[in-house]
Amino acid sequence: ELTDDTCSLVPQVLKSCTEFIEKHGIVDGIYRLSGIASNIQKLRHEFDSEQIPDLTKDIYIQDIHCVGSLCKLYFRELPNPLLTYQLYEKFS
């Protein structure tokens, strides 16, 4: 469970996207299927512009997979992976 302290550590892009997916995106393959690239880039740009985009816009509701794809993109672009290099052997 997330507390106020841990919520402040979660980047806004992940918080917004996961809350939206939990509310609207319970569909098969939400994280497996990719969204439309132009929608992903538009959504990314909105977050990069220091805005919290309205994820209930038709463009995102109709392409719910772009929201999941943005989450995956965020994790791929981290400087250090979630499963850190130091712990890789233990995980494998």
Secondary structure, DSSP 8 states (H G I E B T S, - for coil): ---HHHHTTS-HHHHHHHHHHHHH--STTTTTS---HHHHHHHHHHHHTT----TTSHHHHHTTHHHHHHHHHHHHT-SS-SS-GGGHHHH-
